[in-house]
Protein backbone atom coordinates (compact mmCIF):
# COMPACT_ATOMS: atom_id res chain seq x y z
CA UNK A 1 0.00 0.00 0.00
CA UNK A 2 1.43 3.38 -1.00
CA UNK A 3 1.37 6.01 1.69
CA UNK A 4 2.59 9.60 1.70
CA UNK A 5 5.39 9.97 4.26
CA UNK A 6 6.42 6.30 4.00
CA UNK A 7 9.25 4.77 1.92
CA UNK A 8 8.44 4.47 -1.77
CA UNK A 9 8.47 0.88 -3.02
CA UNK A 10 11.93 -0.04 -4.32
CA UNK A 11 12.31 -1.54 -7.78
CA UNK A 12 14.80 -2.47 -10.46
CA UNK A 13 13.54 -2.21 -14.03
CA UNK A 14 15.08 -1.92 -17.50
CA UNK A 15 15.18 1.57 -18.99
CA UNK A 16 16.52 3.41 -22.00
CA UNK A 17 19.68 4.11 -19.95
CA UNK A 18 20.14 0.61 -18.50
CA UNK A 19 18.65 -0.97 -15.40
CA UNK A 20 17.33 1.53 -12.86
CA UNK A 21 17.07 0.74 -9.14
CA UNK A 22 15.19 3.32 -7.10
CA UNK A 23 17.27 2.78 -3.93
CA UNK A 24 20.45 3.56 -5.90
CA UNK A 25 19.06 7.05 -6.58
CA UNK A 26 19.10 8.01 -2.88
CA UNK A 27 20.49 11.50 -2.42
CA UNK A 28 18.48 12.73 -5.39
CA UNK A 29 14.81 13.60 -5.57
CA UNK A 30 12.91 11.41 -8.05
CA UNK A 31 9.86 12.21 -10.14
CA UNK A 32 8.40 8.93 -11.40
CA UNK A 33 5.58 9.40 -13.85
CA UNK A 34 3.45 6.66 -15.39
CA UNK A 35 1.77 7.13 -18.75
CA UNK A 36 -0.40 4.83 -20.88
CA UNK A 37 1.46 4.53 -24.20
CA UNK A 38 4.32 5.89 -26.29
CA UNK A 39 3.40 8.06 -29.28
CA UNK A 40 -0.17 8.83 -28.23
CA UNK A 41 -1.25 12.49 -28.09
CA UNK A 42 -1.59 12.94 -24.31
CA UNK A 43 1.55 10.95 -23.55
CA UNK A 44 3.54 12.85 -26.15
CA UNK A 45 2.39 16.19 -24.71
CA UNK A 46 3.25 15.08 -21.18
CA UNK A 47 6.74 13.92 -22.22
CA UNK A 48 7.31 17.22 -24.05
CA UNK A 49 6.27 19.17 -20.93
CA UNK A 50 8.72 17.21 -18.78
CA UNK A 51 11.40 17.69 -21.46
CA UNK A 52 10.82 21.42 -21.72
CA UNK A 53 11.00 21.86 -17.93
CA UNK A 54 13.86 19.40 -17.49
CA UNK A 55 16.48 22.12 -16.80
CA UNK A 56 14.43 23.19 -13.75
CA UNK A 57 14.28 19.59 -12.48
CA UNK A 58 18.00 19.16 -13.07
CA UNK A 59 18.82 22.40 -11.22
CA UNK A 60 16.78 21.03 -8.29
CA UNK A 61 18.83 17.80 -8.28
CA UNK A 62 15.84 15.80 -9.44
CA UNK A 63 15.80 12.67 -11.60
CA UNK A 64 12.81 12.43 -13.94
CA UNK A 65 11.71 8.94 -15.02
CA UNK A 66 8.81 8.03 -17.27
CA UNK A 67 7.30 4.53 -17.14
CA UNK A 68 4.84 2.57 -19.22
CA UNK A 69 4.20 -0.99 -20.40
CA UNK A 70 5.86 -0.31 -23.76
CA UNK A 71 8.96 -2.24 -24.83
CA UNK A 72 12.47 -0.81 -24.59
CA UNK A 73 12.55 -0.68 -28.40
CA UNK A 74 9.41 1.49 -28.43
CA UNK A 75 10.81 3.67 -25.63
CA UNK A 76 14.11 4.20 -27.45
CA UNK A 77 12.26 5.40 -30.57
CA UNK A 78 9.95 7.65 -28.49
CA UNK A 79 12.87 9.11 -26.55
CA UNK A 80 14.86 9.80 -29.73
CA UNK A 81 11.87 11.24 -31.61
CA UNK A 82 11.13 13.75 -28.82
CA UNK A 83 14.78 14.30 -27.77
CA UNK A 84 13.92 13.40 -24.17
CA UNK A 85 16.79 14.10 -21.75
CA UNK A 86 15.52 11.56 -19.19
CA UNK A 87 15.10 7.79 -19.21
CA UNK A 88 11.96 5.78 -19.85
CA UNK A 89 11.32 2.59 -17.89
CA UNK A 90 9.89 -0.46 -19.63
CA UNK A 91 7.39 -2.36 -17.51
CA UNK A 92 6.06 -4.96 -19.91
CA UNK A 93 5.20 -7.40 -17.09
CA UNK A 94 3.38 -4.65 -15.13
CA UNK A 95 5.36 -5.37 -11.94
CA UNK A 96 6.24 -1.70 -11.42
CA UNK A 97 2.73 -0.58 -12.37
CA UNK A 98 1.30 -2.98 -9.80
CA UNK A 99 3.78 -1.84 -7.13
CA UNK A 100 2.59 1.75 -7.59
CA UNK A 101 -1.07 0.74 -8.09
CA UNK A 102 -1.53 2.50 -11.43
CA UNK A 103 -3.28 -0.27 -13.39
CA UNK A 104 -6.99 0.53 -13.51
CA UNK A 105 -10.07 -0.48 -15.47
CA UNK A 106 -10.74 2.22 -18.04
CA UNK A 107 -13.46 2.72 -20.64
CA UNK A 108 -12.26 2.75 -24.22
CA UNK A 109 -14.83 2.97 -26.98
CA UNK A 110 -17.47 1.54 -24.66
CA UNK A 111 -15.34 -1.41 -23.53
CA UNK A 112 -13.64 -1.87 -20.17
CA UNK A 113 -9.88 -2.36 -20.58
CA UNK A 114 -7.01 -2.56 -18.12
CA UNK A 115 -4.64 0.31 -18.56
CA UNK A 116 -2.30 2.72 -16.84
CA UNK A 117 -3.96 5.59 -15.04
CA UNK A 118 -1.74 8.60 -15.72
CA UNK A 119 0.00 9.14 -12.34
CA UNK A 120 3.08 10.87 -10.93
CA UNK A 121 5.02 10.23 -7.72
CA UNK A 122 7.44 12.59 -5.98
CA UNK A 123 10.08 10.74 -3.94
CA UNK A 124 12.51 12.68 -1.74
CA UNK A 125 16.28 12.20 -1.33
CA UNK A 126 15.75 9.65 1.45
CA UNK A 127 13.38 7.53 -0.67
CA UNK A 128 10.21 8.75 1.06
CA UNK A 129 7.05 9.24 -1.01
CA UNK A 130 6.19 12.93 -0.59
CA UNK A 131 3.40 13.47 -3.11
CA UNK A 132 1.31 11.65 -5.65
CA UNK A 133 -0.96 12.75 -8.44
CA UNK A 134 -3.61 10.36 -9.81
CA UNK A 135 -5.87 10.74 -12.83
CA UNK A 136 -3.46 13.38 -14.13
CA UNK A 137 -4.62 15.87 -16.71
CA UNK A 138 -1.59 16.91 -18.77
CA UNK A 139 -2.06 20.70 -19.03
CA UNK A 140 -0.39 22.36 -16.04
CA UNK A 141 0.69 19.08 -14.44
CA UNK A 142 4.46 19.52 -14.77
CA UNK A 143 4.18 23.00 -13.24
CA UNK A 144 2.30 21.51 -10.28
CA UNK A 145 5.06 18.92 -9.81
CA UNK A 146 7.73 21.67 -9.88
CA UNK A 147 5.77 23.67 -7.29
CA UNK A 148 5.57 20.62 -5.00
CA UNK A 149 9.30 20.04 -5.50
CA UNK A 150 10.00 23.54 -4.15
CA UNK A 151 8.34 22.62 -0.84
CA UNK A 152 10.73 19.72 -0.13
C-alpha positions in Angstrom: 0.0 0.0 0.0 1.4 3.4 -1.0 1.4 6.0 1.7 2.6 9.6 1.7 5.4 10.0 4.3 6.4 6.3 4.0 9.2 4.8 1.9 8.4 4.5 -1.8 8.5 0.9 -3.0 11.9 0.0 -4.3 12.3 -1.5 -7.8 14.8 -2.5 -10.5 13.5 -2.2 -14.0 15.1 -1.9 -17.5 15.2 1.6 -19.0 16.5 3.4 -22.0 19.7 4.1 -19.9 20.1 0.6 -18.5 18.7 -1.0 -15.4 17.3 1.5 -12.9 17.1 0.7 -9.1 15.2 3.3 -7.1 17.3 2.8 -3.9 20.5 3.6 -5.9 19.1 7.0 -6.6 19.1 8.0 -2.9 20.5 11.5 -2.4 18.5 12.7 -5.4 14.8 13.6 -5.6 12.9 11.4 -8.0 9.9 12.2 -10.1 8.4 8.9 -11.4 5.6 9.4 -13.9 3.5 6.7 -15.4 1.8 7.1 -18.7 -0.4 4.8 -20.9 1.5 4.5 -24.2 4.3 5.9 -26.3 3.4 8.1 -29.3 -0.2 8.8 -28.2 -1.3 12.5 -28.1 -1.6 12.9 -24.3 1.6 10.9 -23.5 3.5 12.8 -26.2 2.4 16.2 -24.7 3.3 15.1 -21.2 6.7 13.9 -22.2 7.3 17.2 -24.1 6.3 19.2 -20.9 8.7 17.2 -18.8 11.4 17.7 -21.5 10.8 21.4 -21.7 11.0 21.9 -17.9 13.9 19.4 -17.5 16.5 22.1 -16.8 14.4 23.2 -13.8 14.3 19.6 -12.5 18.0 19.2 -13.1 18.8 22.4 -11.2 16.8 21.0 -8.3 18.8 17.8 -8.3 15.8 15.8 -9.4 15.8 12.7 -11.6 12.8 12.4 -13.9 11.7 8.9 -15.0 8.8 8.0 -17.3 7.3 4.5 -17.1 4.8 2.6 -19.2 4.2 -1.0 -20.4 5.9 -0.3 -23.8 9.0 -2.2 -24.8 12.5 -0.8 -24.6 12.6 -0.7 -28.4 9.4 1.5 -28.4 10.8 3.7 -25.6 14.1 4.2 -27.4 12.3 5.4 -30.6 9.9 7.6 -28.5 12.9 9.1 -26.6 14.9 9.8 -29.7 11.9 11.2 -31.6 11.1 13.7 -28.8 14.8 14.3 -27.8 13.9 13.4 -24.2 16.8 14.1 -21.7 15.5 11.6 -19.2 15.1 7.8 -19.2 12.0 5.8 -19.9 11.3 2.6 -17.9 9.9 -0.5 -19.6 7.4 -2.4 -17.5 6.1 -5.0 -19.9 5.2 -7.4 -17.1 3.4 -4.6 -15.1 5.4 -5.4 -11.9 6.2 -1.7 -11.4 2.7 -0.6 -12.4 1.3 -3.0 -9.8 3.8 -1.8 -7.1 2.6 1.8 -7.6 -1.1 0.7 -8.1 -1.5 2.5 -11.4 -3.3 -0.3 -13.4 -7.0 0.5 -13.5 -10.1 -0.5 -15.5 -10.7 2.2 -18.0 -13.5 2.7 -20.6 -12.3 2.8 -24.2 -14.8 3.0 -27.0 -17.5 1.5 -24.7 -15.3 -1.4 -23.5 -13.6 -1.9 -20.2 -9.9 -2.4 -20.6 -7.0 -2.6 -18.1 -4.6 0.3 -18.6 -2.3 2.7 -16.8 -4.0 5.6 -15.0 -1.7 8.6 -15.7 0.0 9.1 -12.3 3.1 10.9 -10.9 5.0 10.2 -7.7 7.4 12.6 -6.0 10.1 10.7 -3.9 12.5 12.7 -1.7 16.3 12.2 -1.3 15.8 9.6 1.5 13.4 7.5 -0.7 10.2 8.8 1.1 7.0 9.2 -1.0 6.2 12.9 -0.6 3.4 13.5 -3.1 1.3 11.6 -5.6 -1.0 12.7 -8.4 -3.6 10.4 -9.8 -5.9 10.7 -12.8 -3.5 13.4 -14.1 -4.6 15.9 -16.7 -1.6 16.9 -18.8 -2.1 20.7 -19.0 -0.4 22.4 -16.0 0.7 19.1 -14.4 4.5 19.5 -14.8 4.2 23.0 -13.2 2.3 21.5 -10.3 5.1 18.9 -9.8 7.7 21.7 -9.9 5.8 23.7 -7.3 5.6 20.6 -5.0 9.3 20.0 -5.5 10.0 23.5 -4.2 8.3 22.6 -0.8 10.7 19.7 -0.1 
